[in-house]
Amino acid sequence: MNTHELGQMLTPTNLVSEVQEFRAAVANPARSADEIRRAYGLIVNHAGHLNPHSPGFELAGVALKEAVCMWHDCQTTLRSH
């Protein structure tokens, strides 16, 4: 699959959903640090493949900002694991 095809499959709505799942993962003490790191990495990767002309792109940007803030906030907890 090339980058163009990936951009066609990923929608801003998908990214918003991923961030909502990430929020739940960060709040779940049963989730390992590696799971949280992988989830964050996927969000960042997927965000880079979004089409900026897609409807809802701005909302996906807001969701990405929330994910970055959650990632930053949970770093202390992840380092202790």
PDB file of N, CA, C and O in Angstrom:
ATOM      1  N   MET A   1       0.857  -1.176   0.000  1.00  0.00           N
ATOM      2  CA  MET A   1       0.000   0.000   0.000  1.00  0.00           C
ATOM      3  C   MET A   1       0.896   1.230   0.000  1.00  0.00           C
ATOM      4  O   MET A   1       1.819   1.335   0.808  1.00  0.00           O
ATOM      5  N   ASN A   2       0.623   2.148  -0.899  1.00  0.00           N
ATOM      6  CA  ASN A   2       1.430   3.364  -0.936  1.00  0.00           C
ATOM      7  C   ASN A   2       0.805   4.455  -0.068  1.00  0.00           C
ATOM      8  O   ASN A   2      -0.302   4.306   0.448  1.00  0.00           O
ATOM      9  N   THR A   3       1.539   5.546   0.077  1.00  0.00           N
ATOM     10  CA  THR A   3       1.084   6.640   0.946  1.00  0.00           C
ATOM     11  C   THR A   3      -0.234   7.224   0.483  1.00  0.00           C
ATOM     12  O   THR A   3      -1.085   7.563   1.305  1.00  0.00           O
ATOM     13  N   HIS A   4      -0.418   7.346  -0.827  1.00  0.00           N
ATOM     14  CA  HIS A   4      -1.673   7.897  -1.348  1.00  0.00           C
ATOM     15  C   HIS A   4      -2.853   7.012  -0.960  1.00  0.00           C
ATOM     16  O   HIS A   4      -3.896   7.517  -0.544  1.00  0.00           O
ATOM     17  N   GLU A   5      -2.697   5.689  -1.093  1.00  0.00           N
ATOM     18  CA  GLU A   5      -3.779   4.767  -0.730  1.00  0.00           C
ATOM     19  C   GLU A   5      -4.072   4.842   0.765  1.00  0.00           C
ATOM     20  O   GLU A   5      -5.231   4.800   1.177  1.00  0.00           O
ATOM     21  N   LEU A   6      -3.017   4.954   1.579  1.00  0.00           N
ATOM     22  CA  LEU A   6      -3.207   5.054   3.020  1.00  0.00           C
ATOM     23  C   LEU A   6      -3.988   6.311   3.361  1.00  0.00           C
ATOM     24  O   LEU A   6      -4.872   6.281   4.217  1.00  0.00           O
ATOM     25  N   GLY A   7      -3.668   7.421   2.695  1.00  0.00           N
ATOM     26  CA  GLY A   7      -4.384   8.678   2.926  1.00  0.00           C
ATOM     27  C   GLY A   7      -5.844   8.600   2.544  1.00  0.00           C
ATOM     28  O   GLY A   7      -6.682   9.268   3.150  1.00  0.00           O
ATOM     29  N   GLN A   8      -6.161   7.791   1.542  1.00  0.00           N
ATOM     30  CA  GLN A   8      -7.549   7.618   1.128  1.00  0.00           C
ATOM     31  C   GLN A   8      -8.328   6.793   2.149  1.00  0.00           C
ATOM     32  O   GLN A   8      -9.528   7.005   2.323  1.00  0.00           O
ATOM     33  N   MET A   9      -7.668   5.859   2.824  1.00  0.00           N
ATOM     34  CA  MET A   9      -8.340   4.989   3.788  1.00  0.00           C
ATOM     35  C   MET A   9      -8.534   5.667   5.134  1.00  0.00           C
ATOM     36  O   MET A   9      -9.541   5.442   5.805  1.00  0.00           O
ATOM     37  N   LEU A  10      -7.578   6.494   5.533  1.00  0.00           N
ATOM     38  CA  LEU A  10      -7.652   7.159   6.827  1.00  0.00           C
ATOM     39  C   LEU A  10      -8.447   8.447   6.694  1.00  0.00           C
ATOM     40  O   LEU A  10      -8.184   9.269   5.816  1.00  0.00           O
ATOM     41  N   THR A  11      -9.400   8.605   7.558  1.00  0.00           N
ATOM     42  CA  THR A  11     -10.191   9.827   7.542  1.00  0.00           C
ATOM     43  C   THR A  11      -9.977  10.576   8.851  1.00  0.00           C
ATOM     44  O   THR A  11      -9.549   9.983   9.841  1.00  0.00           O
ATOM     45  N   PRO A  12     -10.265  11.856   8.864  1.00  0.00           N
ATOM     46  CA  PRO A  12     -10.180  12.596  10.122  1.00  0.00           C
ATOM     47  C   PRO A  12     -11.034  11.958  11.226  1.00  0.00           C
ATOM     48  O   PRO A  12     -10.652  11.973  12.396  1.00  0.00           O
ATOM     49  N   THR A  13     -12.170  11.409  10.855  1.00  0.00           N
ATOM     50  CA  THR A  13     -13.028  10.752  11.845  1.00  0.00           C
ATOM     51  C   THR A  13     -12.331   9.545  12.451  1.00  0.00           C
ATOM     52  O   THR A  13     -12.453   9.294  13.650  1.00  0.00           O
ATOM     53  N   ASN A  14     -11.591   8.784  11.620  1.00  0.00           N
ATOM     54  CA  ASN A  14     -10.826   7.654  12.129  1.00  0.00           C
ATOM     55  C   ASN A  14      -9.810   8.113  13.170  1.00  0.00           C
ATOM     56  O   ASN A  14      -9.656   7.486  14.218  1.00  0.00           O
ATOM     57  N   LEU A  15      -9.119   9.210  12.873  1.00  0.00           N
ATOM     58  CA  LEU A  15      -8.100   9.700  13.795  1.00  0.00           C
ATOM     59  C   LEU A  15      -8.732  10.149  15.108  1.00  0.00           C
ATOM     60  O   LEU A  15      -8.199   9.871  16.182  1.00  0.00           O
ATOM     61  N   VAL A  16      -9.848  10.829  15.027  1.00  0.00           N
ATOM     62  CA  VAL A  16     -10.547  11.261  16.249  1.00  0.00           C
ATOM     63  C   VAL A  16     -10.912  10.036  17.090  1.00  0.00           C
ATOM     64  O   VAL A  16     -10.778  10.065  18.314  1.00  0.00           O
ATOM     65  N   SER A  17     -11.367   8.976  16.451  1.00  0.00           N
ATOM     66  CA  SER A  17     -11.709   7.738  17.169  1.00  0.00           C
ATOM     67  C   SER A  17     -10.477   7.113  17.808  1.00  0.00           C
ATOM     68  O   SER A  17     -10.539   6.629  18.938  1.00  0.00           O
ATOM     69  N   GLU A  18      -9.364   7.124  17.091  1.00  0.00           N
ATOM     70  CA  GLU A  18      -8.122   6.586  17.653  1.00  0.00           C
ATOM     71  C   GLU A  18      -7.702   7.363  18.889  1.00  0.00           C
ATOM     72  O   GLU A  18      -7.238   6.780  19.868  1.00  0.00           O
ATOM     73  N   VAL A  19      -7.863   8.673  18.843  1.00  0.00           N
ATOM     74  CA  VAL A  19      -7.490   9.496  20.003  1.00  0.00           C
ATOM     75  C   VAL A  19      -8.415   9.205  21.175  1.00  0.00           C
ATOM     76  O   VAL A  19      -7.960   9.186  22.319  1.00  0.00           O
ATOM     77  N   GLN A  20      -9.686   8.979  20.926  1.00  0.00           N
ATOM     78  CA  GLN A  20     -10.613   8.625  22.002  1.00  0.00           C
ATOM     79  C   GLN A  20     -10.198   7.288  22.629  1.00  0.00           C
ATOM     80  O   GLN A  20     -10.243   7.132  23.849  1.00  0.00           O
ATOM     81  N   GLU A  21      -9.797   6.333  21.799  1.00  0.00           N
ATOM     82  CA  GLU A  21      -9.319   5.047  22.315  1.00  0.00           C
ATOM     83  C   GLU A  21      -8.018   5.231  23.095  1.00  0.00           C
ATOM     84  O   GLU A  21      -7.803   4.572  24.111  1.00  0.00           O
ATOM     85  N   PHE A  22      -7.158   6.122  22.621  1.00  0.00           N
ATOM     86  CA  PHE A  22      -5.906   6.407  23.314  1.00  0.00           C
ATOM     87  C   PHE A  22      -6.174   6.992  24.690  1.00  0.00           C
ATOM     88  O   PHE A  22      -5.511   6.639  25.666  1.00  0.00           O
ATOM     89  N   ARG A  23      -7.151   7.889  24.764  1.00  0.00           N
ATOM     90  CA  ARG A  23      -7.530   8.483  26.052  1.00  0.00           C
ATOM     91  C   ARG A  23      -7.932   7.390  27.043  1.00  0.00           C
ATOM     92  O   ARG A  23      -7.530   7.416  28.206  1.00  0.00           O
ATOM     93  N   ALA A  24      -8.723   6.439  26.572  1.00  0.00           N
ATOM     94  CA  ALA A  24      -9.151   5.334  27.434  1.00  0.00           C
ATOM     95  C   ALA A  24      -7.958   4.463  27.831  1.00  0.00           C
ATOM     96  O   ALA A  24      -7.885   3.996  28.967  1.00  0.00           O
ATOM     97  N   ALA A  25      -7.029   4.244  26.907  1.00  0.00           N
ATOM     98  CA  ALA A  25      -5.853   3.421  27.210  1.00  0.00           C
ATOM     99  C   ALA A  25      -4.972   4.083  28.257  1.00  0.00           C
ATOM    100  O   ALA A  25      -4.468   3.419  29.163  1.00  0.00           O
ATOM    101  N   VAL A  26      -4.788   5.392  28.134  1.00  0.00           N
ATOM    102  CA  VAL A  26      -3.965   6.125  29.097  1.00  0.00           C
ATOM    103  C   VAL A  26      -4.602   6.070  30.484  1.00  0.00           C
ATOM    104  O   VAL A  26      -3.897   5.992  31.490  1.00  0.00           O
ATOM    105  N   ALA A  27      -5.917   6.110  30.536  1.00  0.00           N
ATOM    106  CA  ALA A  27      -6.625   6.094  31.827  1.00  0.00           C
ATOM    107  C   ALA A  27      -6.713   4.695  32.437  1.00  0.00           C
ATOM    108  O   ALA A  27      -7.059   4.554  33.610  1.00  0.00           O
ATOM    109  N   ASN A  28      -6.406   3.673  31.663  1.00  0.00           N
ATOM    110  CA  ASN A  28      -6.540   2.293  32.130  1.00  0.00           C
ATOM    111  C   ASN A  28      -5.218   1.817  32.721  1.00  0.00           C
ATOM    112  O   ASN A  28      -4.253   1.629  31.980  1.00  0.00           O
ATOM    113  N   PRO A  29      -5.148   1.616  34.042  1.00  0.00           N
ATOM    114  CA  PRO A  29      -3.894   1.194  34.670  1.00  0.00           C
ATOM    115  C   PRO A  29      -3.448  -0.212  34.237  1.00  0.00           C
ATOM    116  O   PRO A  29      -2.295  -0.585  34.453  1.00  0.00           O
ATOM    117  N   ALA A  30      -4.341  -0.982  33.636  1.00  0.00           N
ATOM    118  CA  ALA A  30      -3.973  -2.321  33.180  1.00  0.00           C
ATOM    119  C   ALA A  30      -3.180  -2.286  31.872  1.00  0.00           C
ATOM    120  O   ALA A  30      -2.568  -3.285  31.494  1.00  0.00           O
ATOM    121  N   ARG A  31      -3.186  -1.150  31.184  1.00  0.00           N
ATOM    122  CA  ARG A  31      -2.449  -1.036  29.921  1.00  0.00           C
ATOM    123  C   ARG A  31      -0.963  -0.851  30.196  1.00  0.00           C
ATOM    124  O   ARG A  31      -0.576  -0.075  31.069  1.00  0.00           O
ATOM    125  N   SER A  32      -0.142  -1.562  29.450  1.00  0.00           N
ATOM    126  CA  SER A  32       1.306  -1.454  29.638  1.00  0.00           C
ATOM    127  C   SER A  32       1.836  -0.188  28.968  1.00  0.00           C
ATOM    128  O   SER A  32       1.194   0.392  28.093  1.00  0.00           O
ATOM    129  N   ALA A  33       3.007   0.213  29.397  1.00  0.00           N
ATOM    130  CA  ALA A  33       3.654   1.378  28.807  1.00  0.00           C
ATOM    131  C   ALA A  33       3.909   1.147  27.320  1.00  0.00           C
ATOM    132  O   ALA A  33       3.781   2.074  26.521  1.00  0.00           O
ATOM    133  N   ASP A  34       4.267  -0.075  26.944  1.00  0.00           N
ATOM    134  CA  ASP A  34       4.510  -0.372  25.530  1.00  0.00           C
ATOM    135  C   ASP A  34       3.241  -0.238  24.700  1.00  0.00           C
ATOM    136  O   ASP A  34       3.293   0.251  23.571  1.00  0.00           O
ATOM    137  N   GLU A  35       2.113  -0.658  25.235  1.00  0.00           N
ATOM    138  CA  GLU A  35       0.839  -0.511  24.519  1.00  0.00           C
ATOM    139  C   GLU A  35       0.518   0.961  24.284  1.00  0.00           C
ATOM    140  O   GLU A  35       0.074   1.350  23.204  1.00  0.00           O
ATOM    141  N   ILE A  36       0.749   1.763  25.303  1.00  0.00           N
ATOM    142  CA  ILE A  36       0.469   3.191  25.192  1.00  0.00           C
ATOM    143  C   ILE A  36       1.416   3.841  24.191  1.00  0.00           C
ATOM    144  O   ILE A  36       0.992   4.671  23.387  1.00  0.00           O
ATOM    145  N   ARG A  37       2.684   3.474  24.232  1.00  0.00           N
ATOM    146  CA  ARG A  37       3.656   4.018  23.272  1.00  0.00           C
ATOM    147  C   ARG A  37       3.275   3.652  21.836  1.00  0.00           C
ATOM    148  O   ARG A  37       3.320   4.497  20.942  1.00  0.00           O
ATOM    149  N   ARG A  38       2.902   2.394  21.624  1.00  0.00           N
ATOM    150  CA  ARG A  38       2.511   1.953  20.278  1.00  0.00           C
ATOM    151  C   ARG A  38       1.278   2.702  19.784  1.00  0.00           C
ATOM    152  O   ARG A  38       1.215   3.122  18.628  1.00  0.00           O
ATOM    153  N   ALA A  39       0.300   2.866  20.673  1.00  0.00           N
ATOM    154  CA  ALA A  39      -0.932   3.573  20.296  1.00  0.00           C
ATOM    155  C   ALA A  39      -0.624   5.017  19.915  1.00  0.00           C
ATOM    156  O   ALA A  39      -1.161   5.533  18.935  1.00  0.00           O
ATOM    157  N   TYR A  40       0.230   5.659  20.681  1.00  0.00           N
ATOM    158  CA  TYR A  40       0.599   7.042  20.370  1.00  0.00           C
ATOM    159  C   TYR A  40       1.343   7.112  19.036  1.00  0.00           C
ATOM    160  O   TYR A  40       1.084   7.993  18.216  1.00  0.00           O
ATOM    161  N   GLY A  41       2.259   6.184  18.830  1.00  0.00           N
ATOM    162  CA  GLY A  41       3.003   6.147  17.571  1.00  0.00           C
ATOM    163  C   GLY A  41       2.093   5.978  16.361  1.00  0.00           C
ATOM    164  O   GLY A  41       2.318   6.593  15.319  1.00  0.00           O
ATOM    165  N   LEU A  42       1.071   5.148  16.499  1.00  0.00           N
ATOM    166  CA  LEU A  42       0.125   4.956  15.403  1.00  0.00           C
ATOM    167  C   LEU A  42      -0.658   6.233  15.116  1.00  0.00           C
ATOM    168  O   LEU A  42      -0.889   6.579  13.958  1.00  0.00           O
ATOM    169  N   ILE A  43      -1.058   6.922  16.160  1.00  0.00           N
ATOM    170  CA  ILE A  43      -1.801   8.178  15.972  1.00  0.00           C
ATOM    171  C   ILE A  43      -0.949   9.181  15.207  1.00  0.00           C
ATOM    172  O   ILE A  43      -1.424   9.806  14.259  1.00  0.00           O
ATOM    173  N   VAL A  44       0.297   9.337  15.613  1.00  0.00           N
ATOM    174  CA  VAL A  44       1.179  10.294  14.945  1.00  0.00           C
ATOM    175  C   VAL A  44       1.405   9.873  13.497  1.00  0.00           C
ATOM    176  O   VAL A  44       1.374  10.710  12.595  1.00  0.00           O
ATOM    177  N   ASN A  45       1.631   8.581  13.269  1.00  0.00           N
ATOM    178  CA  ASN A  45       1.832   8.070  11.912  1.00  0.00           C
ATOM    179  C   ASN A  45       0.592   8.317  11.058  1.00  0.00           C
ATOM    180  O   ASN A  45       0.696   8.815   9.938  1.00  0.00           O
ATOM    181  N   HIS A  46      -0.555   7.977  11.576  1.00  0.00           N
ATOM    182  CA  HIS A  46      -1.794   8.142  10.822  1.00  0.00           C
ATOM    183  C   HIS A  46      -2.081   9.615  10.533  1.00  0.00           C
ATOM    184  O   HIS A  46      -2.559   9.956   9.451  1.00  0.00           O
ATOM    185  N   ALA A  47      -1.793  10.478  11.491  1.00  0.00           N
ATOM    186  CA  ALA A  47      -2.044  11.913  11.288  1.00  0.00           C
ATOM    187  C   ALA A  47      -1.244  12.436  10.099  1.00  0.00           C
ATOM    188  O   ALA A  47      -1.715  13.299   9.358  1.00  0.00           O
ATOM    189  N   GLY A  48      -0.053  11.920   9.923  1.00  0.00           N
ATOM    190  CA  GLY A  48       0.791  12.364   8.823  1.00  0.00           C
ATOM    191  C   GLY A  48       0.287  11.939   7.456  1.00  0.00           C
ATOM    192  O   GLY A  48       0.741  12.458   6.436  1.00  0.00           O
ATOM    193  N   HIS A  49      -0.641  11.004   7.428  1.00  0.00           N
ATOM    194  CA  HIS A  49      -1.166  10.506   6.161  1.00  0.00           C
ATOM    195  C   HIS A  49      -2.551  11.059   5.818  1.00  0.00           C
ATOM    196  O   HIS A  49      -3.126  10.704   4.789  1.00  0.00           O
ATOM    197  N   LEU A  50      -3.076  11.916   6.668  1.00  0.00           N
ATOM    198  CA  LEU A  50      -4.400  12.476   6.376  1.00  0.00           C
ATOM    199  C   LEU A  50      -4.333  13.467   5.224  1.00  0.00           C
ATOM    200  O   LEU A  50      -3.322  14.140   5.019  1.00  0.00           O
ATOM    201  N   ASN A  51      -5.407  13.542   4.492  1.00  0.00           N
ATOM    202  CA  ASN A  51      -5.539  14.507   3.409  1.00  0.00           C
ATOM    203  C   ASN A  51      -6.008  15.831   4.020  1.00  0.00           C
ATOM    204  O   ASN A  51      -7.089  15.888   4.606  1.00  0.00           O
ATOM    205  N   PRO A  52      -5.216  16.884   3.892  1.00  0.00           N
ATOM    206  CA  PRO A  52      -5.606  18.161   4.506  1.00  0.00           C
ATOM    207  C   PRO A  52      -6.852  18.783   3.892  1.00  0.00           C
ATOM    208  O   PRO A  52      -7.387  19.751   4.433  1.00  0.00           O
ATOM    209  N   HIS A  53      -7.315  18.252   2.789  1.00  0.00           N
ATOM    210  CA  HIS A  53      -8.517  18.780   2.151  1.00  0.00           C
ATOM    211  C   HIS A  53      -9.768  17.986   2.533  1.00  0.00           C
ATOM    212  O   HIS A  53     -10.870  18.305   2.087  1.00  0.00           O
ATOM    213  N   SER A  54      -9.594  16.961   3.353  1.00  0.00           N
ATOM    214  CA  SER A  54     -10.736  16.148   3.790  1.00  0.00           C
ATOM    215  C   SER A  54     -11.600  16.925   4.770  1.00  0.00           C
ATOM    216  O   SER A  54     -11.087  17.676   5.599  1.00  0.00           O
ATOM    217  N   PRO A  55     -12.919  16.744   4.674  1.00  0.00           N
ATOM    218  CA  PRO A  55     -13.792  17.360   5.672  1.00  0.00           C
ATOM    219  C   PRO A  55     -13.437  16.829   7.071  1.00  0.00           C
ATOM    220  O   PRO A  55     -13.244  15.628   7.259  1.00  0.00           O
ATOM    221  N   GLY A  56     -13.358  17.718   8.017  1.00  0.00           N
ATOM    222  CA  GLY A  56     -13.058  17.318   9.387  1.00  0.00           C
ATOM    223  C   GLY A  56     -11.576  17.323   9.722  1.00  0.00           C
ATOM    224  O   GLY A  56     -11.189  16.940  10.826  1.00  0.00           O
ATOM    225  N   PHE A  57     -10.737  17.756   8.773  1.00  0.00           N
ATOM    226  CA  PHE A  57      -9.288  17.759   9.004  1.00  0.00           C
ATOM    227  C   PHE A  57      -8.932  18.610  10.223  1.00  0.00           C
ATOM    228  O   PHE A  57      -8.059  18.234  11.006  1.00  0.00           O
ATOM    229  N   GLU A  58      -9.596  19.745  10.387  1.00  0.00           N
ATOM    230  CA  GLU A  58      -9.306  20.622  11.528  1.00  0.00           C
ATOM    231  C   GLU A  58      -9.640  19.932  12.848  1.00  0.00           C
ATOM    232  O   GLU A  58      -8.907  20.068  13.828  1.00  0.00           O
ATOM    233  N   LEU A  59     -10.737  19.198  12.870  1.00  0.00           N
ATOM    234  CA  LEU A  59     -11.110  18.466  14.082  1.00  0.00           C
ATOM    235  C   LEU A  59     -10.079  17.397  14.402  1.00  0.00           C
ATOM    236  O   LEU A  59      -9.774  17.154  15.570  1.00  0.00           O
ATOM    237  N   ALA A  60      -9.546  16.761  13.376  1.00  0.00           N
ATOM    238  CA  ALA A  60      -8.486  15.771  13.589  1.00  0.00           C
ATOM    239  C   ALA A  60      -7.247  16.446  14.174  1.00  0.00           C
ATOM    240  O   ALA A  60      -6.545  15.855  14.994  1.00  0.00           O
ATOM    241  N   GLY A  61      -6.979  17.676  13.756  1.00  0.00           N
ATOM    242  CA  GLY A  61      -5.851  18.419  14.311  1.00  0.00           C
ATOM    243  C   GLY A  61      -6.030  18.694  15.798  1.00  0.00           C
ATOM    244  O   GLY A  61      -5.078  18.600  16.574  1.00  0.00           O
ATOM    245  N   VAL A  62      -7.230  19.028  16.183  1.00  0.00           N
ATOM    246  CA  VAL A  62      -7.529  19.252  17.599  1.00  0.00           C
ATOM    247  C   VAL A  62      -7.350  17.950  18.379  1.00  0.00           C
ATOM    248  O   VAL A  62      -6.796  17.953  19.479  1.00  0.00           O
ATOM    249  N   ALA A  63      -7.816  16.848  17.816  1.00  0.00           N
ATOM    250  CA  ALA A  63      -7.669  15.548  18.470  1.00  0.00           C
ATOM    251  C   ALA A  63      -6.190  15.175  18.604  1.00  0.00           C
ATOM    252  O   ALA A  63      -5.771  14.638  19.629  1.00  0.00           O
ATOM    253  N   LEU A  64      -5.409  15.461  17.569  1.00  0.00           N
ATOM    254  CA  LEU A  64      -3.976  15.178  17.632  1.00  0.00           C
ATOM    255  C   LEU A  64      -3.324  15.991  18.746  1.00  0.00           C
ATOM    256  O   LEU A  64      -2.476  15.479  19.477  1.00  0.00           O
ATOM    257  N   LYS A  65      -3.713  17.241  18.873  1.00  0.00           N
ATOM    258  CA  LYS A  65      -3.178  18.077  19.953  1.00  0.00           C
ATOM    259  C   LYS A  65      -3.522  17.474  21.313  1.00  0.00           C
ATOM    260  O   LYS A  65      -2.685  17.464  22.215  1.00  0.00           O
ATOM    261  N   GLU A  66      -4.736  16.977  21.465  1.00  0.00           N
ATOM    262  CA  GLU A  66      -5.127  16.337  22.717  1.00  0.00           C
ATOM    263  C   GLU A  66      -4.270  15.110  22.985  1.00  0.00           C
ATOM    264  O   GLU A  66      -3.862  14.874  24.122  1.00  0.00           O
ATOM    265  N   ALA A  67      -3.992  14.326  21.942  1.00  0.00           N
ATOM    266  CA  ALA A  67      -3.161  13.126  22.107  1.00  0.00           C
ATOM    267  C   ALA A  67      -1.747  13.503  22.549  1.00  0.00           C
ATOM    268  O   ALA A  67      -1.164  12.853  23.416  1.00  0.00           O
ATOM    269  N   VAL A  68      -1.206  14.560  21.945  1.00  0.00           N
ATOM    270  CA  VAL A  68       0.137  15.009  22.328  1.00  0.00           C
ATOM    271  C   VAL A  68       0.143  15.436  23.796  1.00  0.00           C
ATOM    272  O   VAL A  68       1.072  15.104  24.532  1.00  0.00           O
ATOM    273  N   CYS A  69      -0.865  16.156  24.219  1.00  0.00           N
ATOM    274  CA  CYS A  69      -0.951  16.587  25.623  1.00  0.00           C
ATOM    275  C   CYS A  69      -1.088  15.392  26.562  1.00  0.00           C
ATOM    276  O   CYS A  69      -0.446  15.348  27.612  1.00  0.00           O
ATOM    277  N   MET A  70      -1.921  14.424  26.187  1.00  0.00           N
ATOM    278  CA  MET A  70      -2.065  13.229  27.026  1.00  0.00           C
ATOM    279  C   MET A  70      -0.753  12.465  27.101  1.00  0.00           C
ATOM    280  O   MET A  70      -0.367  11.987  28.168  1.00  0.00           O
ATOM    281  N   TRP A  71      -0.065  12.351  25.963  1.00  0.00           N
ATOM    282  CA  TRP A  71       1.222  11.659  25.914  1.00  0.00           C
ATOM    283  C   TRP A  71       2.217  12.364  26.833  1.00  0.00           C
ATOM    284  O   TRP A  71       2.920  11.718  27.609  1.00  0.00           O
ATOM    285  N   HIS A  72       2.270  13.666  26.742  1.00  0.00           N
ATOM    286  CA  HIS A  72       3.186  14.439  27.581  1.00  0.00           C
ATOM    287  C   HIS A  72       2.856  14.242  29.059  1.00  0.00           C
ATOM    288  O   HIS A  72       3.752  14.043  29.879  1.00  0.00           O
ATOM    289  N   ASP A  73       1.580  14.298  29.392  1.00  0.00           N
ATOM    290  CA  ASP A  73       1.157  14.158  30.789  1.00  0.00           C
ATOM    291  C   ASP A  73       1.468  12.782  31.362  1.00  0.00           C
ATOM    292  O   ASP A  73       1.742  12.661  32.556  1.00  0.00           O
ATOM    293  N   CYS A  74       1.429  11.749  30.534  1.00  0.00           N
ATOM    294  CA  CYS A  74       1.627  10.394  31.071  1.00  0.00           C
ATOM    295  C   CYS A  74       3.093   9.970  31.048  1.00  0.00           C
ATOM    296  O   CYS A  74       3.395   8.850  31.459  1.00  0.00           O
ATOM    297  N   GLN A  75       4.005  10.803  30.593  1.00  0.00           N
ATOM    298  CA  GLN A  75       5.415  10.424  30.503  1.00  0.00           C
ATOM    299  C   GLN A  75       6.024  10.062  31.856  1.00  0.00           C
ATOM    300  O   GLN A  75       6.815   9.122  31.934  1.00  0.00           O
ATOM    301  N   THR A  76       5.686  10.762  32.891  1.00  0.00           N
ATOM    302  CA  THR A  76       6.226  10.453  34.213  1.00  0.00           C
ATOM    303  C   THR A  76       5.811   9.050  34.637  1.00  0.00           C
ATOM    304  O   THR A  76       6.625   8.292  35.164  1.00  0.00           O
ATOM    305  N   THR A  77       4.572   8.709  34.412  1.00  0.00           N
ATOM    306  CA  THR A  77       4.076   7.391  34.763  1.00  0.00           C
ATOM    307  C   THR A  77       4.764   6.320  33.929  1.00  0.00           C
ATOM    308  O   THR A  77       5.139   5.274  34.460  1.00  0.00           O
ATOM    309  N   LEU A  78       4.935   6.559  32.647  1.00  0.00           N
ATOM    310  CA  LEU A  78       5.552   5.568  31.767  1.00  0.00           C
ATOM    311  C   LEU A  78       7.020   5.344  32.115  1.00  0.00           C
ATOM    312  O   LEU A  78       7.505   4.216  32.025  1.00  0.00           O
ATOM    313  N   ARG A  79       7.719   6.373  32.502  1.00  0.00           N
ATOM    314  CA  ARG A  79       9.127   6.232  32.850  1.00  0.00           C
ATOM    315  C   ARG A  79       9.333   5.377  34.094  1.00  0.00           C
ATOM    316  O   ARG A  79      10.379   4.747  34.256  1.00  0.00           O
ATOM    317  N   SER A  80       8.354   5.357  34.952  1.00  0.00           N
ATOM    318  CA  SER A  80       8.501   4.582  36.185  1.00  0.00           C
ATOM    319  C   SER A  80       8.239   3.099  35.980  1.00  0.00           C
ATOM    320  O   SER A  80       8.473   2.296  36.884  1.00  0.00           O
ATOM    321  N   HIS A  81       7.753   2.725  34.793  1.00  0.00           N
ATOM    322  CA  HIS A  81       7.474   1.312  34.526  1.00  0.00           C
ATOM    323  C   HIS A  81       8.656   0.636  33.910  1.00  0.00           C
ATOM    324  O   HIS A  81       8.601  -0.559  33.617  1.00  0.00           O
TER     325      HIS A  81
END
